[in-house]
Amino acid sequence: MSKLKTNPGELFKRAIIKEILSWKIPNLNVYTEVFVGSRFIGQKRRLDIVVECNNRTLGIEAKTQQSGGTAYQKLPYAIEDAKRCPIPTIIVFSGKEMKDDIRALLISSGIGLEIEWDPENGFGFGLDILKQRIKIELGLNWLEDQKECKVDPSQYELF
């Protein structure tokens, strides 16, 4: 892998793609660096990841803040970009250096989805929610992973 491809943001995006592909969802296609619409400032927009299944699509922006710096300051703009996107788009984010106010803004927007990840240890929490969100957005059966939760009507008295 070239040095250009080893930054934490690129590693995070590639880890998400690898995880999505590991789910082996039938007919699911994954694309990267796809032009979709324009940014809120009018420039052509490139999405980190686009997933598609049965003519439905979901854009995914992958953002991580693994060390100090100001990258987190761009995330409010990413929310505006996601709102303007012509396809449903979420921001999947991680990072021990993510500021609490930005984390809250992303989650409360309904666009942000937090996943625990770091380059050395890989993923922690959040992948189940990502899988569920992708399946819901693509109109797939997201309950198939939770068959044990299905209610048996014979176990309940009807009034």
TINUFI-509989 format. One record per residue: x, y, z of N, C-alpha, C in turn; residue in three letters. Coordinates in steps of 0.2 Angstrom, whole numbers, padded with zeros to 4 digits, always signed. Layout:
<papas>
XYZXYZXYZALA...
</papas>
This chain:
<papas>
+0004-0006+0000+0000+0000+0000+0004+0006+0000MET+0003+0011-0004+0007+0017-0005+0006+0021+0002SER+0011+0026+0003+0010+0030+0008+0004+0035+0008LYS+0002+0037+0002-0004+0041+0001-0010+0037+0004LEU-0010+0031+0004-0016+0027+0006-0016+0024+0013LYS-0011+0027+0017-0010+0024+0024-0013+0030+0029THR-0015+0035+0027-0018+0040+0032-0024+0037+0036ASN-0025+0039+0042-0031+0036+0045-0038+0037+0042PRO-0039+0042+0038-0045+0043+0035-0046+0038+0029GLY-0041+0036+0026-0041+0031+0020-0042+0024+0023GLU-0038+0023+0029-0039+0016+0032-0046+0015+0035LEU-0049+0020+0037-0056+0020+0040-0060+0018+0035PHE-0060+0022+0029-0064+0021+0023-0064+0014+0021LYS-0057+0011+0020-0056+0005+0018-0059-0001+0022ARG-0058+0000+0029-0060-0004+0034-0068-0005+0034ALA-0071+0001+0033-0079+0001+0032-0081-0003+0026ILE-0078-0002+0020-0079-0006+0014-0078-0013+0015ILE-0072-0015+0018-0071-0022+0019-0076-0025+0024LYS-0078-0022+0029-0084-0024+0033-0090-0025+0029GLU-0092-0020+0026-0099-0021+0022-0098-0027+0017ILE-0093-0028+0014-0092-0033+0009-0092-0040+0013LEU-0090-0040+0019-0090-0046+0023-0097-0049+0025SER-0102-0044+0024-0109-0046+0026-0112-0050+0020TRP-0109-0050+0015-0112-0054+0009-0119-0053+0008LYS-0121-0047+0007-0128-0046+0006-0129-0047-0001ILE-0134-0051-0003-0135-0052-0010-0137-0046-0014PRO-0134-0045-0020-0135-0040-0025-0133-0033-0022ASN-0129-0033-0017-0126-0027-0015-0120-0025-0018LEU-0119-0019-0021-0113-0016-0024-0111-0011-0020ASN-0104-0010-0020-0101-0005-0016-0096-0001-0021VAL-0097+0006-0020-0093+0010-0025-0089+0015-0020TYR-0083+0017-0022-0079+0022-0018-0078+0028-0023THR-0077+0034-0019-0075+0040-0023-0080+0042-0029GLU-0086+0042-0028-0091+0043-0033-0094+0050-0033VAL-0094+0053-0039-0097+0060-0040-0104+0059-0039PHE-0107+0063-0034-0114+0064-0033-0116+0071-0031VAL-0119+0074-0036-0122+0081-0034-0116+0086-0033GLY-0118+0091-0029-0113+0096-0027-0112+0097-0020SER-0107+0100-0018-0106+0102-0011-0110+0109-0009ARG-0111+0110-0003-0115+0116-0002-0112+0123-0004PHE-0106+0122-0006-0102+0128-0009-0102+0128-0017ILE-0106+0123-0020-0106+0123-0027-0101+0118-0031GLY-0096+0116-0027-0092+0111-0030-0094+0104-0031GLN-0092+0101-0037-0094+0094-0037-0092+0090-0031LYS-0096+0085-0029-0096+0082-0023-0094+0074-0024ARG-0089+0072-0021-0087+0065-0021-0088+0062-0014ARG-0092+0056-0015-0094+0053-0008-0088+0047-0007LEU-0087+0046-0001-0082+0041+0001-0084+0034-0001ASP-0090+0033+0000-0093+0026-0001-0100+0027-0004ILE-0102+0023-0009-0110+0022-0010-0111+0015-0011VAL-0117+0013-0007-0119+0006-0008-0126+0006-0012VAL-0126+0001-0016-0132+0001-0020-0135-0006-0020GLU-0141-0007-0020-0145-0014-0020-0152-0013-0023CYS-0153-0016-0028-0160-0016-0031-0162-0009-0033ASN-0158-0005-0036-0159+0002-0038-0160+0007-0032ASN-0158+0005-0026-0158+0010-0021-0151+0011-0019ARG-0150+0017-0017-0143+0019-0015-0143+0023-0008THR-0137+0022-0005-0135+0026+0001-0128+0028+0001LEU-0127+0035+0002-0120+0037+0002-0118+0037+0009GLY-0111+0036+0010-0108+0036+0016-0102+0040+0016ILE-0101+0045+0020-0095+0048+0022-0092+0045+0028GLU-0085+0044+0027-0082+0041+0032-0077+0046+0035ALA-0078+0047+0042-0074+0053+0045-0071+0050+0051LYS-0064+0051+0052-0061+0049+0058-0057+0055+0061THR-0056+0055+0067-0052+0060+0071-0048+0056+0076GLN-0042+0053+0074-0038+0049+0078-0032+0053+0082GLN-0031+0059+0080-0026+0063+0084-0028+0070+0084SER-0025+0074+0088-0027+0081+0089-0026+0085+0082GLY-0030+0090+0081-0030+0094+0075-0037+0097+0074GLY-0038+0100+0068-0044+0103+0067-0049+0100+0062THR-0047+0094+0060-0051+0090+0055-0059+0090+0057ALA-0060+0090+0064-0067+0089+0066-0071+0096+0065TYR-0067+0101+0064-0071+0107+0062-0074+0107+0056GLN-0072+0103+0051-0076+0102+0045-0082+0098+0045LYS-0083+0095+0050-0089+0090+0051-0096+0094+0050LEU-0097+0100+0053-0103+0103+0052-0105+0104+0044PRO-0099+0106+0041-0100+0107+0033-0102+0100+0030TYR-0099+0095+0033-0101+0088+0030-0109+0087+0031ALA-0111+0089+0037-0119+0088+0038-0122+0092+0032ILE-0121+0098+0031-0124+0102+0026-0123+0099+0019GLU-0117+0096+0018-0117+0092+0011-0121+0086+0011ASP-0122+0082+0016-0126+0077+0016-0133+0078+0015ALA-0135+0084+0018-0142+0086+0017-0144+0088+0010LYS-0139+0091+0007-0140+0093+0000-0139+0087-0005ARG-0136+0082-0003-0135+0076-0008-0141+0073-0011CYS-0141+0072-0017-0147+0069-0021-0149+0062-0019PRO-0145+0059-0015-0146+0052-0013-0146+0052-0005ILE-0149+0048-0001-0149+0048+0006-0141+0047+0008PRO-0139+0050+0013-0132+0050+0014-0131+0050+0022THR-0127+0046+0025-0125+0046+0032-0117+0048+0032ILE-0116+0050+0038-0109+0051+0040-0107+0046+0046ILE-0102+0041+0044-0100+0037+0049-0094+0039+0052VAL-0093+0040+0058-0088+0044+0061-0085+0040+0067PHE-0078+0041+0068-0075+0038+0074-0069+0042+0076SER-0066+0041+0082-0060+0044+0084-0060+0046+0091GLY-0055+0045+0094-0054+0047+0101-0053+0054+0102LYS-0051+0058+0097-0051+0065+0097-0057+0069+0095GLU-0062+0065+0093-0068+0069+0091-0071+0073+0097MET-0072+0079+0096-0075+0083+0101-0082+0082+0103LYS-0084+0082+0109-0090+0080+0111-0096+0084+0108ASP-0095+0091+0107-0100+0095+0104-0101+0093+0097ASP-0096+0091+0093-0097+0089+0086-0100+0082+0086ILE-0098+0077+0091-0101+0071+0091-0109+0071+0092ARG-0111+0076+0097-0118+0077+0098-0121+0080+0092ALA-0118+0085+0089-0121+0088+0083-0122+0082+0077LEU-0117+0078+0076-0118+0073+0071-0124+0068+0073LEU-0124+0066+0079-0129+0061+0081-0136+0064+0081ILE-0136+0070+0084-0143+0073+0084-0146+0075+0077SER-0141+0076+0072-0144+0077+0066-0147+0072+0062SER-0147+0066+0065-0149+0060+0062-0145+0057+0056GLY-0140+0061+0054-0136+0059+0049-0129+0056+0051ILE-0127+0057+0057-0121+0054+0060-0122+0048+0063GLY-0117+0043+0062-0118+0037+0066-0111+0035+0068LEU-0110+0034+0075-0103+0033+0078-0101+0026+0078GLU-0095+0025+0076-0092+0018+0076-0086+0018+0080ILE-0085+0014+0084-0078+0013+0087-0073+0010+0083GLU-0067+0013+0081-0062+0011+0077-0056+0014+0078TRP-0050+0010+0078-0044+0013+0077-0039+0009+0073ASP-0034+0012+0070-0030+0008+0065-0027+0002+0068PRO-0025+0002+0074-0022-0004+0077-0027-0009+0079GLU-0032-0008+0082-0037-0013+0085-0043-0014+0081ASN-0044-0010+0075-0050-0011+0071-0056-0009+0074GLY-0062-0012+0073-0069-0010+0075-0070-0012+0082PHE-0074-0008+0086-0077-0010+0092-0085-0010+0091GLY-0088-0005+0095-0096-0005+0094-0098-0001+0088PHE-0104-0002+0086-0107+0002+0081-0108-0002+0074GLY-0105-0007+0073-0106-0010+0066-0113-0013+0065LEU-0116-0016+0071-0123-0018+0070-0127-0013+0068ASP-0126-0007+0071-0131-0001+0069-0130+0001+0062ILE-0123+0001+0060-0122+0003+0053-0125-0002+0048LEU-0125-0009+0049-0128-0014+0045-0135-0013+0045LYS-0138-0011+0051-0146-0010+0051-0148-0004+0047GLN-0144+0001+0048-0145+0007+0044-0145+0006+0036ARG-0140+0003+0034-0139+0002+0027-0145-0003+0024ILE-0146-0008+0028-0152-0012+0026-0159-0008+0026LYS-0160-0004+0031-0166+0000+0031-0166+0005+0025ILE-0161+0008+0024-0160+0013+0018-0161+0010+0011GLU-0159+0004+0011-0159+0000+0004-0165-0004+0004LEU-0170-0004+0009-0176-0007+0008-0175-0015+0009GLY-0170-0017+0013-0169-0024+0014-0172-0026+0020LEU-0172-0033+0021-0175-0035+0027-0170-0035+0033ASN-0171-0029+0037-0166-0028+0042-0167-0032+0048TRP-0173-0035+0049-0175-0039+0055-0173-0047+0054LEU-0170-0049+0048-0168-0055+0047-0162-0057+0052GLU-0159-0052+0055-0153-0054+0059-0156-0054+0066ASP-0162-0053+0067-0165-0053+0074-0171-0058+0075GLN-0171-0064+0071-0176-0068+0071-0178-0071+0078LYS-0173-0071+0083-0175-0073+0089-0179-0069+0093GLU-0180-0063+0091-0185-0058+0094-0192-0058+0091CYS-0193-0062+0086-0200-0063+0084-0205-0066+0089LYS-0210-0062+0090-0215-0065+0095-0219-0071+0092VAL-0220-0076+0096-0224-0081+0095-0231-0080+0098ASP-0236-0079+0093-0243-0077+0096-0246-0082+0101PRO-0244-0088+0100-0247-0093+0105-0244-0092+0112SER-0239-0088+0113-0237-0087+0120-0240-0081+0123GLN-0245-0078+0120-0249-0072+0122-0256-0073+0122TYR-0259-0072+0128-0267-0072+0128-0270-0066+0125GLU-0274-0068+0120-0278-0062+0117-0284-0060+0121LEU-0285-0054+0121-0291-0052+0125-0297-0052+0121PHE
</papas>
